[in-house]
Amino acid sequence: MSNKSTKSEDFYLRFEEQLKESQSWPGSYLYKFILKNDEGELDKLKSILYSFKGNISQKSSTNNKFISVTFDFYALTPADVIKIYKEVSVIEDIISL
């Protein structure tokens, strides 16, 4: 996945099918997000992720310009995984891996 909310519903439907085929549900899903080292943007991301009750860890880049956020979430369905990607897409310049 990449950044912003430029993804179409077709993309999400294909992604949901891929998730269904690639692992068992319910199951753990690991997200990785990269964003500029901006406290406001990081706070927005954490606020969204905290509402889903998973494990969050973060690491700054060597030059401290970017932050990598990893989120381990136990999802009941692939739709739960996609919901998080859609919610975080409102954050300016976020990169979703």
KOLGU-4560 file (N, C-alpha, C; in nm, 3 decimals, padded with zeros to 5 digits):
<recs>
<n_xx: 00.085 n_yy: -00.118 n_zz: 00.000 ca_xx: 00.000 ca_yy: 00.000 ca_zz: 00.000 c_xx: 00.089 c_yy: 00.124 c_zz: 00.000 mol: A seq: 1 type: MET>
<n_xx: 00.036 n_yy: 00.234 n_zz: -00.043 ca_xx: 00.116 ca_yy: 00.355 ca_zz: -00.045 c_xx: 00.048 c_yy: 00.464 c_zz: 00.035 mol: A seq: 2 type: SER>
<n_xx: 00.061 n_yy: 00.588 n_zz: -00.010 ca_xx: 00.014 ca_yy: 00.696 ca_zz: 00.074 c_xx: -00.118 c_yy: 00.757 c_zz: 00.029 mol: A seq: 3 type: ASN>
<n_xx: -00.176 n_yy: 00.837 n_zz: 00.121 ca_xx: -00.301 ca_yy: 00.911 ca_zz: 00.105 c_xx: -00.418 c_yy: 00.824 c_zz: 00.064 mol: A seq: 4 type: LYS>
<n_xx: -00.530 n_yy: 00.888 n_zz: 00.047 ca_xx: -00.654 ca_yy: 00.816 ca_zz: 00.019 c_xx: -00.682 c_yy: 00.813 c_zz: -00.131 mol: A seq: 5 type: SER>
<n_xx: -00.581 n_yy: 00.782 n_zz: -00.211 ca_xx: -00.595 ca_yy: 00.779 ca_zz: -00.356 c_xx: -00.642 c_yy: 00.642 c_zz: -00.404 mol: A seq: 6 type: THR>
<n_xx: -00.665 n_yy: 00.552 n_zz: -00.314 ca_xx: -00.702 ca_yy: 00.416 ca_zz: -00.350 c_xx: -00.851 c_yy: 00.408 c_zz: -00.380 mol: A seq: 7 type: LYS>
<n_xx: -00.885 n_yy: 00.332 n_zz: -00.482 ca_xx: -01.024 ca_yy: 00.316 ca_zz: -00.520 c_xx: -01.086 c_yy: 00.199 c_zz: -00.443 mol: A seq: 8 type: SER>
<n_xx: -01.215 n_yy: 00.192 n_zz: -00.447 ca_xx: -01.284 ca_yy: 00.079 ca_zz: -00.384 c_xx: -01.245 c_yy: -00.052 c_zz: -00.450 mol: A seq: 9 type: GLU>
<n_xx: -01.217 n_yy: -00.048 n_zz: -00.582 ca_xx: -01.171 ca_yy: -00.169 ca_zz: -00.651 c_xx: -01.041 c_yy: -00.220 c_zz: -00.590 mol: A seq: 10 type: ASP>
<n_xx: -00.951 n_yy: -00.126 n_zz: -00.560 ca_xx: -00.824 ca_yy: -00.164 ca_zz: -00.497 c_xx: -00.852 c_yy: -00.237 c_zz: -00.365 mol: A seq: 11 type: PHE>
<n_xx: -00.939 n_yy: -00.179 n_zz: -00.283 ca_xx: -00.967 ca_yy: -00.238 ca_zz: -00.153 c_xx: -01.037 c_yy: -00.373 c_zz: -00.165 mol: A seq: 12 type: TYR>
<n_xx: -01.121 n_yy: -00.389 n_zz: -00.265 ca_xx: -01.187 ca_yy: -00.519 ca_zz: -00.286 c_xx: -01.085 c_yy: -00.625 c_zz: -00.325 mol: A seq: 13 type: LEU>
<n_xx: -00.991 n_yy: -00.590 n_zz: -00.413 ca_xx: -00.885 ca_yy: -00.685 ca_zz: -00.451 c_xx: -00.795 c_yy: -00.717 c_zz: -00.332 mol: A seq: 14 type: ARG>
<n_xx: -00.762 n_yy: -00.613 n_zz: -00.255 ca_xx: -00.678 ca_yy: -00.632 ca_zz: -00.137 c_xx: -00.747 c_yy: -00.724 c_zz: -00.036 mol: A seq: 15 type: PHE>
<n_xx: -00.876 n_yy: -00.706 n_zz: -00.016 ca_xx: -00.952 ca_yy: -00.791 ca_zz: 00.076 c_xx: -00.947 c_yy: -00.937 c_zz: 00.030 mol: A seq: 16 type: GLU>
<n_xx: -00.962 n_yy: -00.961 n_zz: -00.098 ca_xx: -00.953 ca_yy: -01.098 ca_zz: -00.151 c_xx: -00.815 c_yy: -01.158 c_zz: -00.127 mol: A seq: 17 type: GLU>
<n_xx: -00.712 n_yy: -01.076 n_zz: -00.149 ca_xx: -00.575 ca_yy: -01.123 ca_zz: -00.125 c_xx: -00.554 c_yy: -01.159 c_zz: 00.023 mol: A seq: 18 type: GLN>
<n_xx: -00.609 n_yy: -01.078 n_zz: 00.110 ca_xx: -00.597 ca_yy: -01.106 ca_zz: 00.254 c_xx: -00.668 c_yy: -01.235 c_zz: 00.291 mol: A seq: 19 type: LEU>
<n_xx: -00.785 n_yy: -01.257 n_zz: 00.232 ca_xx: -00.861 ca_yy: -01.380 ca_zz: 00.260 c_xx: -00.782 c_yy: -01.503 c_zz: 00.218 mol: A seq: 20 type: LYS>
<n_xx: -00.712 n_yy: -01.493 n_zz: 00.105 ca_xx: -00.637 ca_yy: -01.607 ca_zz: 00.052 c_xx: -00.503 c_yy: -01.628 c_zz: 00.120 mol: A seq: 21 type: GLU>
<n_xx: -00.446 n_yy: -01.521 n_zz: 00.176 ca_xx: -00.308 ca_yy: -01.530 ca_zz: 00.225 c_xx: -00.294 c_yy: -01.569 c_zz: 00.372 mol: A seq: 22 type: SER>
<n_xx: -00.401 n_yy: -01.561 n_zz: 00.449 ca_xx: -00.390 ca_yy: -01.600 ca_zz: 00.590 c_xx: -00.525 c_yy: -01.639 c_zz: 00.647 mol: A seq: 23 type: GLN>
<n_xx: -00.519 n_yy: -01.702 n_zz: 00.764 ca_xx: -00.641 ca_yy: -01.745 ca_zz: 00.834 c_xx: -00.699 c_yy: -01.629 c_zz: 00.913 mol: A seq: 24 type: SER>
<n_xx: -00.831 n_yy: -01.627 n_zz: 00.922 ca_xx: -00.900 ca_yy: -01.522 ca_zz: 00.999 c_xx: -00.989 c_yy: -01.587 c_zz: 01.102 mol: A seq: 25 type: TRP>
<n_xx: -00.995 n_yy: -01.530 n_zz: 01.222 ca_xx: -00.924 ca_yy: -01.412 ca_zz: 01.269 c_xx: -00.774 c_yy: -01.439 c_zz: 01.282 mol: A seq: 26 type: PRO>
<n_xx: -00.696 n_yy: -01.330 n_zz: 01.283 ca_xx: -00.552 ca_yy: -01.345 ca_zz: 01.294 c_xx: -00.482 c_yy: -01.212 c_zz: 01.315 mol: A seq: 27 type: GLY>
<n_xx: -00.354 n_yy: -01.222 n_zz: 01.345 ca_xx: -00.272 ca_yy: -01.104 ca_zz: 01.369 c_xx: -00.229 c_yy: -01.043 c_zz: 01.236 mol: A seq: 28 type: SER>
<n_xx: -00.230 n_yy: -00.911 n_zz: 01.228 ca_xx: -00.188 ca_yy: -00.840 ca_zz: 01.107 c_xx: -00.091 c_yy: -00.730 c_zz: 01.151 mol: A seq: 29 type: TYR>
<n_xx: 00.022 n_yy: -00.720 n_zz: 01.083 ca_xx: 00.125 ca_yy: -00.622 ca_zz: 01.119 c_xx: 00.125 c_yy: -00.508 c_zz: 01.017 mol: A seq: 30 type: LEU>
<n_xx: 00.099 n_yy: -00.389 n_zz: 01.065 ca_xx: 00.102 ca_yy: -00.268 ca_zz: 00.982 c_xx: 00.235 c_yy: -00.198 c_zz: 01.004 mol: A seq: 31 type: TYR>
<n_xx: 00.280 n_yy: -00.124 n_zz: 00.902 ca_xx: 00.395 ca_yy: -00.037 ca_zz: 00.918 c_xx: 00.362 c_yy: 00.094 c_zz: 00.848 mol: A seq: 32 type: LYS>
<n_xx: 00.379 n_yy: 00.202 n_zz: 00.921 ca_xx: 00.352 ca_yy: 00.335 ca_zz: 00.869 c_xx: 00.478 c_yy: 00.419 c_zz: 00.884 mol: A seq: 33 type: PHE>
<n_xx: 00.501 n_yy: 00.505 n_zz: 00.787 ca_xx: 00.614 ca_yy: 00.597 ca_zz: 00.794 c_xx: 00.558 c_yy: 00.737 c_zz: 00.774 mol: A seq: 34 type: ILE>
<n_xx: 00.603 n_yy: 00.829 n_zz: 00.860 ca_xx: 00.560 ca_yy: 00.966 ca_zz: 00.847 c_xx: 00.670 c_yy: 01.059 c_zz: 00.890 mol: A seq: 35 type: LEU>
<n_xx: 00.658 n_yy: 01.186 n_zz: 00.850 ca_xx: 00.756 ca_yy: 01.286 ca_zz: 00.891 c_xx: 00.754 c_yy: 01.298 c_zz: 01.042 mol: A seq: 36 type: LYS>
<n_xx: 00.869 n_yy: 01.334 n_zz: 01.097 ca_xx: 00.879 ca_yy: 01.349 ca_zz: 01.242 c_xx: 00.809 c_yy: 01.479 c_zz: 01.283 mol: A seq: 37 type: ASN>
<n_xx: 00.679 n_yy: 01.471 n_zz: 01.287 ca_xx: 00.592 ca_yy: 01.583 ca_zz: 01.322 c_xx: 00.500 c_yy: 01.534 c_zz: 01.433 mol: A seq: 38 type: ASP>
<n_xx: 00.512 n_yy: 01.595 n_zz: 01.549 ca_xx: 00.438 ca_yy: 01.547 ca_zz: 01.665 c_xx: 00.287 c_yy: 01.545 c_zz: 01.642 mol: A seq: 39 type: GLU>
<n_xx: 00.236 n_yy: 01.643 n_zz: 01.571 ca_xx: 00.092 ca_yy: 01.648 ca_zz: 01.544 c_xx: 00.045 c_yy: 01.530 c_zz: 01.460 mol: A seq: 40 type: GLY>
<n_xx: 00.122 n_yy: 01.498 n_zz: 01.356 ca_xx: 00.086 ca_yy: 01.385 ca_zz: 01.270 c_xx: 00.099 c_yy: 01.253 c_zz: 01.346 mol: A seq: 41 type: GLU>
<n_xx: 00.203 n_yy: 01.241 n_zz: 01.426 ca_xx: 00.221 ca_yy: 01.120 ca_zz: 01.506 c_xx: 00.107 c_yy: 01.105 c_zz: 01.607 mol: A seq: 42 type: LEU>
<n_xx: 00.066 n_yy: 01.214 n_zz: 01.669 ca_xx: -00.045 ca_yy: 01.209 ca_zz: 01.764 c_xx: -00.175 c_yy: 01.165 c_zz: 01.695 mol: A seq: 43 type: ASP>
<n_xx: -00.199 n_yy: 01.214 n_zz: 01.572 ca_xx: -00.318 ca_yy: 01.173 ca_zz: 01.497 c_xx: -00.316 c_yy: 01.023 c_zz: 01.472 mol: A seq: 44 type: LYS>
<n_xx: -00.200 n_yy: 00.974 n_zz: 01.427 ca_xx: -00.188 ca_yy: 00.831 ca_zz: 01.398 c_xx: -00.211 c_yy: 00.748 c_zz: 01.524 mol: A seq: 45 type: LEU>
<n_xx: -00.146 n_yy: 00.786 n_zz: 01.633 ca_xx: -00.162 ca_yy: 00.711 ca_zz: 01.758 c_xx: -00.307 c_yy: 00.714 c_zz: 01.806 mol: A seq: 46 type: LYS>
<n_xx: -00.373 n_yy: 00.827 n_zz: 01.792 ca_xx: -00.512 ca_yy: 00.838 ca_zz: 01.833 c_xx: -00.600 c_yy: 00.740 c_zz: 01.756 mol: A seq: 47 type: SER>
<n_xx: -00.577 n_yy: 00.729 n_zz: 01.627 ca_xx: -00.654 ca_yy: 00.635 ca_zz: 01.545 c_xx: -00.623 c_yy: 00.492 c_zz: 01.588 mol: A seq: 48 type: ILE>
<n_xx: -00.494 n_yy: 00.460 n_zz: 01.599 ca_xx: -00.455 ca_yy: 00.323 ca_zz: 01.630 c_xx: -00.496 c_yy: 00.280 c_zz: 01.771 mol: A seq: 49 type: LEU>
<n_xx: -00.490 n_yy: 00.371 n_zz: 01.869 ca_xx: -00.530 ca_yy: 00.335 ca_zz: 02.005 c_xx: -00.676 c_yy: 00.290 c_zz: 02.011 mol: A seq: 50 type: TYR>
<n_xx: -00.759 n_yy: 00.343 n_zz: 01.923 ca_xx: -00.900 ca_yy: 00.304 ca_zz: 01.925 c_xx: -00.920 c_yy: 00.159 c_zz: 01.880 mol: A seq: 51 type: SER>
<n_xx: -00.817 n_yy: 00.099 n_zz: 01.818 ca_xx: -00.826 ca_yy: -00.039 ca_zz: 01.772 c_xx: -00.760 c_yy: -00.139 c_zz: 01.868 mol: A seq: 52 type: PHE>
<n_xx: -00.696 n_yy: -00.089 n_zz: 01.971 ca_xx: -00.643 ca_yy: -00.174 ca_zz: 02.078 c_xx: -00.545 c_yy: -00.283 c_zz: 02.030 mol: A seq: 53 type: LYS>
<n_xx: -00.438 n_yy: -00.237 n_zz: 01.966 ca_xx: -00.330 ca_yy: -00.326 ca_zz: 01.926 c_xx: -00.202 c_yy: -00.281 c_zz: 01.994 mol: A seq: 54 type: GLY>
<n_xx: -00.090 n_yy: -00.337 n_zz: 01.953 ca_xx: 00.040 ca_yy: -00.300 ca_zz: 02.009 c_xx: 00.113 c_yy: -00.206 c_zz: 01.914 mol: A seq: 55 type: ASN>
<n_xx: 00.151 n_yy: -00.090 n_zz: 01.966 ca_xx: 00.218 ca_yy: 00.013 ca_zz: 01.886 c_xx: 00.363 c_yy: 00.024 c_zz: 01.930 mol: A seq: 56 type: ILE>
<n_xx: 00.453 n_yy: 00.031 n_zz: 01.831 ca_xx: 00.593 ca_yy: 00.065 ca_zz: 01.861 c_xx: 00.638 c_yy: 00.166 c_zz: 01.756 mol: A seq: 57 type: SER>
<n_xx: 00.737 n_yy: 00.245 n_zz: 01.790 ca_xx: 00.785 ca_yy: 00.346 ca_zz: 01.697 c_xx: 00.936 c_yy: 00.357 c_zz: 01.703 mol: A seq: 58 type: GLN>
<n_xx: 00.992 n_yy: 00.403 n_zz: 01.592 ca_xx: 01.137 ca_yy: 00.419 ca_zz: 01.583 c_xx: 01.167 c_yy: 00.536 c_zz: 01.492 mol: A seq: 59 type: LYS>
<n_xx: 01.257 n_yy: 00.622 n_zz: 01.534 ca_xx: 01.298 ca_yy: 00.736 ca_zz: 01.453 c_xx: 01.406 c_yy: 00.693 c_zz: 01.354 mol: A seq: 60 type: SER>
<n_xx: 01.407 n_yy: 00.760 n_zz: 01.240 ca_xx: 01.512 ca_yy: 00.733 ca_zz: 01.141 c_xx: 01.645 c_yy: 00.785 c_zz: 01.193 mol: A seq: 61 type: SER>
<n_xx: 01.752 n_yy: 00.745 n_zz: 01.128 ca_xx: 01.887 ca_yy: 00.785 ca_zz: 01.172 c_xx: 01.901 c_yy: 00.936 c_zz: 01.178 mol: A seq: 62 type: THR>
<n_xx: 01.848 n_yy: 01.006 n_zz: 01.079 ca_xx: 01.859 ca_yy: 01.152 ca_zz: 01.077 c_xx: 01.744 c_yy: 01.221 c_zz: 01.150 mol: A seq: 63 type: ASN>
<n_xx: 01.655 n_yy: 01.143 n_zz: 01.208 ca_xx: 01.544 ca_yy: 01.193 ca_zz: 01.289 c_xx: 01.439 c_yy: 01.271 c_zz: 01.209 mol: A seq: 64 type: ASN>
<n_xx: 01.437 n_yy: 01.255 n_zz: 01.077 ca_xx: 01.339 ca_yy: 01.325 ca_zz: 00.994 c_xx: 01.209 c_yy: 01.248 c_zz: 00.982 mol: A seq: 65 type: LYS>
<n_xx: 01.214 n_yy: 01.116 n_zz: 01.002 ca_xx: 01.097 ca_yy: 01.032 ca_zz: 00.985 c_xx: 01.078 c_yy: 00.941 c_zz: 01.105 mol: A seq: 66 type: PHE>
<n_xx: 00.956 n_yy: 00.895 n_zz: 01.122 ca_xx: 00.923 ca_yy: 00.799 ca_zz: 01.227 c_xx: 00.855 c_yy: 00.680 c_zz: 01.162 mol: A seq: 67 type: ILE>
<n_xx: 00.899 n_yy: 00.562 n_zz: 01.202 ca_xx: 00.837 ca_yy: 00.438 ca_zz: 01.159 c_xx: 00.750 c_yy: 00.388 c_zz: 01.273 mol: A seq: 68 type: SER>
<n_xx: 00.625 n_yy: 00.362 n_zz: 01.245 ca_xx: 00.531 ca_yy: 00.313 ca_zz: 01.346 c_xx: 00.484 c_yy: 00.175 c_zz: 01.304 mol: A seq: 69 type: VAL>
<n_xx: 00.501 n_yy: 00.078 n_zz: 01.393 ca_xx: 00.455 ca_yy: -00.058 ca_zz: 01.369 c_xx: 00.335 c_yy: -00.082 c_zz: 01.459 mol: A seq: 70 type: THR>
<n_xx: 00.232 n_yy: -00.144 n_zz: 01.402 ca_xx: 00.109 ca_yy: -00.170 ca_zz: 01.476 c_xx: 00.069 c_yy: -00.315 c_zz: 01.454 mol: A seq: 71 type: PHE>
<n_xx: 00.068 n_yy: -00.391 n_zz: 01.561 ca_xx: 00.029 ca_yy: -00.532 ca_zz: 01.558 c_xx: -00.115 c_yy: -00.541 c_zz: 01.608 mol: A seq: 72 type: ASP>
<n_xx: -00.203 n_yy: -00.586 n_zz: 01.520 ca_xx: -00.346 ca_yy: -00.584 ca_zz: 01.548 c_xx: -00.407 c_yy: -00.722 c_zz: 01.523 mol: A seq: 73 type: PHE>
<n_xx: -00.490 n_yy: -00.768 n_zz: 01.614 ca_xx: -00.559 ca_yy: -00.894 ca_zz: 01.597 c_xx: -00.693 c_yy: -00.864 c_zz: 01.530 mol: A seq: 74 type: TYR>
<n_xx: -00.700 n_yy: -00.894 n_zz: 01.401 ca_xx: -00.819 ca_yy: -00.862 ca_zz: 01.320 c_xx: -00.910 c_yy: -00.983 c_zz: 01.310 mol: A seq: 75 type: ALA>
<n_xx: -01.038 n_yy: -00.960 n_zz: 01.318 ca_xx: -01.135 ca_yy: -01.068 ca_zz: 01.302 c_xx: -01.155 c_yy: -01.103 c_zz: 01.155 mol: A seq: 76 type: LEU>
<n_xx: -01.149 n_yy: -01.001 n_zz: 01.069 ca_xx: -01.172 ca_yy: -01.022 ca_zz: 00.926 c_xx: -01.078 c_yy: -00.932 c_zz: 00.845 mol: A seq: 77 type: THR>
<n_xx: -01.060 n_yy: -00.960 n_zz: 00.717 ca_xx: -00.982 ca_yy: -00.870 ca_zz: 00.632 c_xx: -01.043 c_yy: -00.729 c_zz: 00.626 mol: A seq: 78 type: PRO>
<n_xx: -01.174 n_yy: -00.718 n_zz: 00.639 ca_xx: -01.239 ca_yy: -00.587 ca_zz: 00.638 c_xx: -01.189 c_yy: -00.501 c_zz: 00.755 mol: A seq: 79 type: ALA>
<n_xx: -01.158 n_yy: -00.564 n_zz: 00.868 ca_xx: -01.103 ca_yy: -00.490 ca_zz: 00.983 c_xx: -00.966 c_yy: -00.432 c_zz: 00.949 mol: A seq: 80 type: ASP>
<n_xx: -00.886 n_yy: -00.507 n_zz: 00.875 ca_xx: -00.753 ca_yy: -00.461 ca_zz: 00.833 c_xx: -00.768 c_yy: -00.338 c_zz: 00.743 mol: A seq: 81 type: VAL>
<n_xx: -00.857 n_yy: -00.347 n_zz: 00.647 ca_xx: -00.877 ca_yy: -00.238 ca_zz: 00.551 c_xx: -00.932 c_yy: -00.114 c_zz: 00.620 mol: A seq: 82 type: ILE>
<n_xx: -01.016 n_yy: -00.132 n_zz: 00.718 ca_xx: -01.074 ca_yy: -00.017 ca_zz: 00.791 c_xx: -00.964 c_yy: 00.071 c_zz: 00.850 mol: A seq: 83 type: LYS>
<n_xx: -00.861 n_yy: 00.008 n_zz: 00.906 ca_xx: -00.752 ca_yy: 00.087 ca_zz: 00.964 c_xx: -00.676 c_yy: 00.162 c_zz: 00.855 mol: A seq: 84 type: ILE>
<n_xx: -00.646 n_yy: 00.095 n_zz: 00.743 ca_xx: -00.578 ca_yy: 00.164 ca_zz: 00.633 c_xx: -00.658 c_yy: 00.286 c_zz: 00.587 mol: A seq: 85 type: TYR>
<n_xx: -00.788 n_yy: 00.272 n_zz: 00.577 ca_xx: -00.872 ca_yy: 00.384 ca_zz: 00.533 c_xx: -00.871 c_yy: 00.497 c_zz: 00.635 mol: A seq: 86 type: LYS>
<n_xx: -00.878 n_yy: 00.462 n_zz: 00.763 ca_xx: -00.882 ca_yy: 00.567 ca_zz: 00.867 c_xx: -00.752 c_yy: 00.646 c_zz: 00.873 mol: A seq: 87 type: GLU>
<n_xx: -00.638 n_yy: 00.580 n_zz: 00.860 ca_xx: -00.510 ca_yy: 00.652 ca_zz: 00.869 c_xx: -00.478 c_yy: 00.729 c_zz: 00.741 mol: A seq: 88 type: VAL>
<n_xx: -00.549 n_yy: 00.700 n_zz: 00.634 ca_xx: -00.520 ca_yy: 00.768 ca_zz: 00.507 c_xx: -00.550 c_yy: 00.918 c_zz: 00.511 mol: A seq: 89 type: SER>
<n_xx: -00.620 n_yy: 00.965 n_zz: 00.614 ca_xx: -00.649 ca_yy: 01.107 ca_zz: 00.627 c_xx: -00.527 c_yy: 01.187 c_zz: 00.674 mol: A seq: 90 type: VAL>
<n_xx: -00.424 n_yy: 01.117 n_zz: 00.720 ca_xx: -00.304 ca_yy: 01.183 ca_zz: 00.771 c_xx: -00.218 c_yy: 01.226 c_zz: 00.653 mol: A seq: 91 type: ILE>
<n_xx: -00.180 n_yy: 01.353 n_zz: 00.653 ca_xx: -00.099 ca_yy: 01.411 ca_zz: 00.546 c_xx: 00.034 c_yy: 01.337 c_zz: 00.531 mol: A seq: 92 type: GLU>
<n_xx: 00.066 n_yy: 01.298 n_zz: 00.411 ca_xx: 00.196 ca_yy: 01.238 ca_zz: 00.376 c_xx: 00.230 c_yy: 01.108 c_zz: 00.447 mol: A seq: 93 type: ASP>
<n_xx: 00.132 n_yy: 01.036 n_zz: 00.498 ca_xx: 00.162 ca_yy: 00.907 ca_zz: 00.562 c_xx: 00.191 c_yy: 00.804 c_zz: 00.451 mol: A seq: 94 type: ILE>
<n_xx: 00.284 n_yy: 00.716 n_zz: 00.478 ca_xx: 00.314 ca_yy: 00.606 ca_zz: 00.387 c_xx: 00.275 c_yy: 00.477 c_zz: 00.461 mol: A seq: 95 type: ILE>
<n_xx: 00.191 n_yy: 00.398 n_zz: 00.398 ca_xx: 00.146 ca_yy: 00.271 ca_zz: 00.456 c_xx: 00.212 c_yy: 00.159 c_zz: 00.380 mol: A seq: 96 type: SER>
<n_xx: 00.276 n_yy: 00.070 n_zz: 00.452 ca_xx: 00.343 ca_yy: -00.043 ca_zz: 00.388 c_xx: 00.267 c_yy: -00.170 c_zz: 00.414 mol: A seq: 97 type: LEU>
</recs>
